[in-house]
Structures are given as C-alpha cells and as structure tokens.
Amino acid sequence: MNNTTLDFSGLSHNLFIADSGSITMNHVQDNGFTTCGLNGTPVVDIENSDVPSEYVITDKAKLTFKNDRTLLLWHQVPGSGVINLNFPPGDTLYSYHFNNTIPGISGINYQIEVDTCYDVMWALMPSSGSSVNIADSRLRSVGLWFKGHDTLDVSGLVGNAHYDSYTASLPDRYLHFENSDVRTWSLYPMDSVVLNVTGCILGEIGTEIRSRVVANDIYVDGSGGYWWSADTTFMIGGFSTGANAIRSAGQSIFLFAYSTLNSGDASALGNSIMMLVQSQLPEDPMLYDGACIWDAYIGKPSVAFVDTLISIHGSAWIDKTPVSKLMSLSWYQLYYMHSGDTSWLPVQGKMTLGKHDDILAGWDTHGLLPGAYTVKLVLCDNTTDSNKIEALKTVNLLPKFLGISEHDNNPIKATISPDPVDRTSVLTIETPLNGHLSLMIVDPAGKVVAESMVKLPEGKNSTRIGDLNLNPGVYYCILETGSCRKVVNFLKK
C-alpha cells in the first residue's frame, strides 16, 4: 500500500497476518485504530505512515517500523520465554531492537525493529510458565494468557498503578515490576483453564476455546476492550460493574448477575446464550445470528405495605432470533419468603408470557407480618432439561398505618437535612397549625424506636434528630396532629 488512506468505519479488529503473509505500507494514513494479529512467519514493514495500530506479536513474526506514529506493540511471551528488560520512553523513539540476541531475552523467536517513531506504547502478554522482569518502564497494558488445564485464582490486579517493587500473585508464572507503571490489566484464559477472579480492575477479560471464568467483585473499565465469552466457554460475572460492551459469541454462555453495566451495550452473537440476572443495563441487549438472551429482573418495589395488593415490576423473558434453534420461555413464577423462614410461598401461578419492563405479578400482602421479605423470580425454558435461573430481591413490608394516604393540601411539611443522618441532622417542620404534634421514629419492621411531642407555638419548629441512638438503616419519621399526617423517610449512617 502506497499513499493510501484506510477507514474501517470504527471497526477495530480488521487485520490478521498468518503463515508467511506479508504487508508493506508507505505513506499510509489510518482513520481509526487497528488491531493486527500475527502468527506463523509473517512480515510487517511500515514506513512514513500514521497508522494507529496495536500489533499482537507471536511465533516468528518480523516487524519493521520507520518514521511512523502511534504504535502499541504487544510482546507475547511463550511458556519458555524469558524477558528482563527496560522499555524506553516512547514519545520519541529513535531506536529499539527486540530479538533473541538481546541480553535478557530468550525463548522468543519474533523480531521487532523501530527507527525514529513517535507515540510508541508497550504491552506484554505473558503465558503460563514464562518469566518476566520489567524495570523503569511505562506499560500501556499487560494481558495475561492462561493456557492448559489448571484452575487458578487471580486477585488484586488494578489498573493505573505504579509499582515500586511488585510480584504478581500468579502461581503459574513469574511477573515482576520495579519502578514501573501499568495502565491496564487484561485476562485471556484459553484451552480448558478455569479462572476465579476477584477484586480486580481490568481493561478487558474474555474466554476462549473451552475455558471458564467466575468473576466476582471486579470492575471492567474498557481501557483494554470488551468483556466477552467466545467458542464453547462459560463466563460468570457476579456483583461486578462494567463500563464497556459485554458480549457472548460462538457457542458460549455469559451469565451477568447482580451487576451493573454503566456504559456500552450488551449483545449475543453466533449461537451463544447471554443470561442477565438482576442486572442493570443502560439499554436493551441486542440479538444477532442464532443467539438467545435471558433476562430475570425484579425492579420495584423495595418498600411496600402489608394488607395491600402490591404490583411487582420487572422483566422476565427469553428471546431469540428468528433463525435461532435455542430455547424459548416456558414459564416464569414469583415466590416470597419472610426473613428467618425456610419455605418459599408462591406470589402467583406460573405465567407463560414474557414481560419486558412491565408488571410481573400482583402480590397480596394481607395478613403478612411487617418486616424484610425476599422475593424470588424463577425463569424456566422450554427444553427437556427445563433449565432455570433465579433472581432475588429484598422488599421491606411496613405496617399498614404508615401507608395512609396524605392529602395534597396536607398542612404539615417536613424535611430532614442532611440525609443520610449524622449527629448534625435537623428535622424542620412547617405548618400553620398551632399546638402539639406527635413525632414517632419507626424502623422497617414497624417497631417504634423513638417518640416525642413537638410544640409548634408559631407554626414552625426544628428539632435535632441526629442525637438519636439509632443503628444504621432506613427509618420513617411520622408526624401527626389531629387528622393530618406526614411521613418522611431517612437513612442513618
């Protein structure tokens, strides 16, 4: 390619060079950022070009860059590979050579040459069995490859970190940093590896081949790409947060449970299955190819009243594309159980029509005791195995007297500030009524934990509420005089 402009309309994965393929570019401009995969014995020769690209370098690849701008060079380290290296600053890089003849490098067959390039970024992909020691360097990313059949625990990897002296807690390889920065950590399990991931801030995580991941309490910030499953893998993301796209592909299963996707989209491709359980997304997930998506979500309410009929709102559905051969919805059903009990009671019978962000059922709470209840949504498919997923949500049922409707022209107005309540918080009451007004503080179970009389000689009064000796939790302040009542809820830290 000579004197050429490339534009891939925002697609990133658009170049792969394998076997003995080669590519030569001179005076080439790329409107975007290209991901280039390399394996076999490929040759890359780029000169006088502005082609913002990342190159995942493996096997016997040979790369030469001269007078180029914006490169991210992924140094894959095989199981027998050893790297002891200081990566130079990449703002303006006049000369960089990487091959097996360089002191501190062994077991690696690819070659990299950089001559007078700008905005060069460094990245590592250490595999199981490798040994890597990096000092005095700034790394854009570290992507850990996991191969084989082991079960491994990964925790404590945090992006945008500086390491004075740090050895990663990885039992299958040696990875050490001295006086170095790592902007992004990413995880790539392959083969039939099982990863248990906790307490990490990652740029990307994805499963390949037959691997499995159970991730809890992680944050995927998107600085390295996506959160995804592929091939015939199984990805579980629980009690976690994503700020990027989540995606299932191939014949994989991605279970996203009790988690939040702050930005990006959720999509299922190929013949994959995505299962969403009590998780919040910025927009509806998307289906492609022959894929299928489950969604079990209980929304409102969080607080309701006994001796009433409550509408439980949420989603309960299994959707698939018209050409998909995967499962459909057979039924869904809601149950409830009082805190401390052991038996589930049905809210209603089985429902066969899916609901998208709608009323799932009416819950008759007549005769129930106030207190905390767990509501369970069960979603069942139409296969012979009758596969099921469950979503749980806590609902506090308050005594009925708290739920008496207030008139629009209620003369009592009250505010609590600041809220959550601390020792400085003040309850301010405004009303044209004179005389005395009763004040009660009630916990979620309906127990009166404090009560007093407030004198209102001039129609306005304030009283300090932060001095009350309350345990942390949600409380209800009930103000009443004659036939007028005002209920204000607040949170005690």
TORSE-415544 format. One record per residue (C-alpha): residue in one letter; x, y, z. Coordinates in steps of 0.05 Angstrom, whole numbers, padded with zeros to 5 digits, always signed. Each point is the difference from the previous one (the first is absolute). Layout:
REM TORSE-415544
aXYZ
...
This chain:
REM TORSE-415544
m+00000+00000+00000
n+00028+00067-00021
n-00030+00070+00011
t-00064-00031+00026
t-00053+00018+00051
l-00034-00056+00041
d-00068+00009+00032
f-00034-00059+00034
s-00061+00039+00026
g+00017-00009+00072
l+00014-00075-00003
s+00063-00018+00037
h+00015-00073-00015
n+00015+00005-00075
l+00069-00028-00015
f+00030-00069+00011
i+00064-00026-00031
a+00015-00074+00005
d+00046-00054-00029
s+00050+00035-00046
g-00044+00060-00017
s+00031+00069-00005
i-00023+00072-00002
t+00038+00062-00020
m-00026+00071+00011
n+00031+00066-00022
h-00033+00067+00012
v-00064-00031+00026
q-00052+00035+00043
d-00050-00039+00044
n-00062+00036+00024
g-00009-00041+00063
f+00037-00051+00042
t+00017-00068-00030
t+00010-00065+00037
c+00048-00046-00038
g+00011-00073+00019
l+00064-00036-00021
n+00019-00073+00000
g+00042-00047-00041
t+00056+00035-00037
p-00033+00066-00022
v+00039+00062-00021
v-00023+00072+00015
d+00038+00059-00030
i-00031+00069+00012
e+00035+00066-00017
n-00020+00074+00000
s-00070-00017+00023
d-00051+00022+00052
v-00035-00066+00012
p-00024-00001+00073
s+00005-00075+00013
e+00012-00054+00051
y+00040-00061-00021
v-00008-00066+00038
i+00067-00031-00016
t+00011-00076+00005
d+00039-00058-00031
k+00053+00022-00051
a-00029+00067-00022
k+00047+00053-00025
l-00020+00073+00006
t+00035+00064-00023
f-00026+00071+00013
k+00034+00063-00025
n-00024+00072+00006
d-00069-00023+00024
r-00049+00025+00053
t-00044-00032+00054
l+00019-00073+00010
l-00020-00048+00056
l+00048-00060-00002
w-00025-00062+00037
h+00059-00045+00020
q-00029-00069+00008
v+00044-00043+00046
p-00008-00076-00012
g+00006-00051+00056
s+00075-00007-00008
g+00011+00075-00011
v+00043+00045+00044
i+00001+00076-00002
n+00043+00044+00045
l-00008+00069-00031
n-00008+00075+00009
f-00048+00028-00053
p+00024+00068-00023
p-00045+00062+00000
g-00044-00002-00062
d-00016+00073-00013
t+00058+00005-00049
l+00035-00066-00011
y+00061+00002-00045
s+00022-00073+00006
y-00029-00064+00030
h+00020-00072-00014
f-00032-00062+00029
n+00023-00071-00016
n+00032-00061+00030
t+00070+00029-00006
i-00015+00057+00048
p+00026-00012+00071
g-00056-00019+00048
i-00045-00029-00056
s-00005-00075-00014
g-00051-00051-00026
i-00032+00052-00047
n+00004-00005-00076
y-00030+00064-00026
q+00038+00064-00018
i-00018+00073+00008
e+00038+00060-00027
v-00022+00072+00012
d+00036+00060-00033
t-00021+00071+00015
c-00073-00010+00019
y-00047+00041+00044
d-00052-00018+00052
v+00023-00072+00009
m-00035-00039+00056
w+00022-00065+00033
a-00041-00061+00019
l+00013-00070+00025
m-00037-00067-00008
p+00036-00049+00047
s-00023-00072-00005
s+00001-00055+00052
g+00072-00021+00016
s+00031+00065-00023
s+00048+00044+00039
v-00005+00076-00007
n+00037+00054+00038
i-00012+00072-00020
a+00033+00062+00030
d-00005+00075-00009
s-00055-00006-00053
r-00070+00026-00016
l-00045-00055-00027
r-00065+00015-00036
s-00026-00069+00014
v+00014-00069+00028
g-00043-00056-00028
l+00009-00065+00036
w-00007-00063-00043
f-00022-00063+00037
k+00010-00066-00037
g-00007-00073+00021
h-00050-00031+00048
d+00014+00031+00068
t-00047+00033+00048
l+00029+00067+00023
d-00018+00057+00047
v+00013+00071-00024
s-00010+00061+00046
g+00027+00069+00014
l+00016+00022-00071
v-00015+00075-00004
g+00009+00045-00060
n+00033+00069+00001
a+00049-00025+00053
h+00073+00016+00015
y+00042-00057+00027
d+00064+00015+00039
s+00012-00075+00008
y-00056-00048-00017
t-00005-00074-00015
a-00069-00020-00027
s-00035-00054+00040
l-00001-00051-00056
p+00020-00071+00017
d+00014-00022-00072
r+00050+00054-00022
y+00048+00053+00025
l-00019+00073-00013
h+00038+00055+00036
f+00001+00076-00006
e+00051+00049+00028
n-00015+00075-00002
s-00050-00011-00056
d-00071+00021-00019
v-00056-00044-00027
r-00061+00035-00028
t-00042-00060-00018
w-00004-00074+00021
s-00038-00049-00044
l-00013-00075+00007
y-00003-00052-00056
p-00014-00071+00023
m+00004-00054-00055
d-00001-00076-00008
s-00039-00028+00060
v+00027+00048+00053
v-00045+00019+00058
l+00011+00070+00030
n-00030+00025+00065
v+00008+00076-00004
t-00014+00047+00059
g+00016+00071+00020
c+00030+00024-00066
i-00006+00062-00044
l+00009-00025-00071
g+00002+00029-00070
e-00026-00063-00034
i-00017-00072+00017
g-00021-00054-00048
t-00004-00076-00004
e+00023-00042-00059
i-00003-00074-00022
r-00029-00038+00060
s+00021+00044+00058
r-00044+00023+00058
v+00002+00063+00043
v-00036+00015+00065
a+00010+00075+00014
n-00026+00033+00063
d+00009+00072+00024
i+00038+00024-00061
y-00003+00064-00042
v+00012-00004-00075
d+00014+00071-00022
g+00007-00012-00075
s+00071+00029-00004
g+00021-00066-00033
g-00062-00018-00040
y-00061-00043+00016
w-00027-00048+00052
w-00016-00062-00041
s-00008-00075-00008
a+00014-00040-00063
d+00006-00070-00029
t-00030-00052+00049
t+00018+00038+00064
f-00038+00021+00062
m+00007+00070+00030
i-00032+00020+00066
g+00002+00073+00022
g-00031+00010+00068
f-00007+00061+00046
s+00043+00039-00048
t+00000+00062-00044
g+00017+00012-00073
a+00013+00064-00038
n+00006-00033-00067
a-00036-00048-00046
i-00017-00070+00025
r-00007-00053-00054
s-00011-00074-00009
a+00020-00034-00065
g+00011-00069-00030
q-00035-00052+00041
s+00018+00031+00067
i-00042+00018+00060
f+00008+00067+00036
l-00036+00007+00067
f-00002+00073+00023
a-00030-00001+00070
y-00014+00053+00053
s+00044+00047-00039
t-00003+00068-00035
l+00020+00021-00069
n+00012+00075+00005
s+00015+00011-00074
g+00007-00041-00063
d-00049-00051-00027
a-00016-00073+00013
s-00005-00047-00059
a-00003-00073-00017
l+00029-00026-00066
g+00009-00067-00035
n-00037-00055+00036
s+00016+00027+00069
i-00043+00011+00062
m+00002+00062+00043
m-00035-00004+00068
l-00016+00064+00038
v-00019-00010+00073
q-00020+00060+00042
s+00047+00044-00039
q-00007+00071-00025
l+00017+00021-00071
p-00002+00069-00033
e-00041-00028-00058
d-00033-00064-00023
p+00048-00056-00021
m+00006-00017-00074
l-00007-00067-00036
y+00037-00023-00062
d+00009-00063-00042
g-00029-00060+00037
a+00009+00025+00071
c-00046+00002+00061
i-00006+00047+00060
w-00033-00012+00068
d-00020+00057+00046
a-00024-00010+00072
y-00007+00066+00037
i-00043+00022+00059
g-00005+00076+00002
k-00051+00037+00043
p-00017+00001+00056
s+00054+00000+00053
v-00047+00024+00054
a-00075-00015+00004
f-00055-00011+00051
v-00036-00059+00030
d-00074-00011-00011
t+00003+00028-00071
l+00006-00026-00071
i+00070+00015-00026
s+00020+00003-00073
i+00068-00033-00011
h+00034+00032-00059
g+00057-00028-00042
s+00020-00044-00058
a-00008-00075-00011
w+00014-00024-00071
i+00041-00044-00046
d+00009+00027-00070
k+00036-00028-00061
t+00009+00018-00073
p-00048-00028-00052
v+00053-00049-00025
s+00024-00022+00069
k-00008-00073+00020
l+00010+00016+00074
m-00051+00001+00056
s-00062+00043+00011
l-00039+00019+00063
s-00043-00054+00030
w-00023+00037+00062
y+00020+00047+00057
q-00025+00003+00072
l+00010+00044+00061
y+00008-00023+00072
y+00011+00034+00067
m+00029-00019+00067
h+00003+00038+00066
s+00068+00012+00031
g+00017-00059+00044
d-00048-00048-00034
t+00022-00059-00042
s-00059-00012-00047
w-00017+00038-00064
l-00073+00019-00012
p-00027+00016-00069
v-00020+00071-00017
q-00041-00026-00058
g-00003-00059-00047
k+00045-00013-00060
m-00003+00052-00055
t+00015-00020-00071
l+00006+00068-00034
g+00065+00038+00008
k+00001+00070+00028
h+00047+00056-00020
d+00005+00056+00052
d-00072-00012+00021
i-00043-00024+00058
l+00020-00072+00015
a-00052-00016+00052
g-00045+00027+00056
w+00022-00019+00070
d-00056-00003+00052
t+00032+00018+00067
h-00064-00005+00041
g+00015-00037+00065
l+00076+00004-00007
l+00043+00025+00056
p+00042+00063-00010
g+00074-00012-00013
a+00051-00019-00052
y-00021-00049-00055
t+00039-00031-00057
v-00037-00003-00066
k+00024-00052-00050
l-00011-00001-00075
v+00009-00068-00035
l+00008-00002-00076
c-00007-00068-00035
d+00014-00018-00072
n-00037-00049-00046
t+00055-00052-00007
t-00006-00071+00025
d+00049+00018+00056
s-00045+00058+00023
n+00060+00045+00013
k-00014+00055+00052
i+00031+00063+00026
e-00021+00039+00063
a+00002+00073+00019
l-00007+00024+00073
k-00018+00067+00029
t-00014+00024+00071
v-00065+00037+00012
n-00016+00033+00067
l-00074-00004+00019
l-00021+00056+00048
p-00060+00002+00045
k-00064+00022-00034
f-00008+00063+00042
l+00063+00029-00032
g-00034-00004-00067
i-00060+00045+00013
s-00006+00048-00058
e+00019+00072+00011
h-00046+00055-00027
d+00029+00045-00054
n-00015+00059+00045
n+00034-00031+00060
p+00017+00059+00045
i+00060-00037+00030
k+00065+00008-00037
a+00065-00031+00025
t+00071-00009-00022
i+00061-00035+00029
s+00068+00028-00016
p+00053-00025-00010
d-00023-00069-00021
p+00031-00052+00010
v-00008+00020+00072
d+00060+00017+00044
r+00006+00035+00067
t-00011+00068-00033
s-00065-00018-00035
v-00062+00042+00015
l-00074-00014-00011
t-00035+00064-00022
i-00076+00004+00004
e-00043+00053-00032
t-00075+00004+00012
p-00052+00054+00012
l-00029-00043+00056
n+00012+00019+00072
g+00006-00046+00059
h+00036-00066+00006
l+00020-00050-00052
s+00020-00073+00014
l+00065-00026-00028
m+00017-00074-00008
i+00061-00034-00030
v-00016-00069-00028
d+00048-00053-00026
p-00015-00042-00063
a-00033-00054+00042
g-00050+00050+00028
k+00031+00005+00069
v-00004+00069+00032
v+00072+00016+00021
a-00012+00071+00024
e-00059+00046+00012
s-00012+00069+00028
m-00046+00061-00003
v+00021+00062-00039
k-00028+00068+00021
l-00018+00046-00058
p-00018+00068+00030
e+00018+00040-00062
g-00014-00050-00055
k+00074-00017-00011
n+00048-00043+00040
s+00063-00039-00007
t+00029-00055+00042
r+00066-00036-00003
i-00010-00071-00024
g+00073-00021-00005
d+00006-00009+00076
l-00045-00061-00002
n+00038-00064+00014
l-00021-00039-00063
n+00033-00058-00034
p+00018+00009-00073
g-00059-00010-00047
v-00063+00030-00030
y-00050+00033+00048
y-00067+00036-00006
c-00016+00064+00037
i-00076+00006+00012
l-00028+00069+00017
e-00074+00003+00020
t-00049+00050+00028
g-00075-00010-00002
s-00018-00030-00067
c+00064+00022-00034
r+00060-00045-00009
k+00068+00007-00034
v+00050-00057-00011
v+00073+00016-00016
n+00051-00056-00011
f+00074+00008+00014
l+00064-00041+00002
k+00043-00006+00063
k+00074-00011-00017
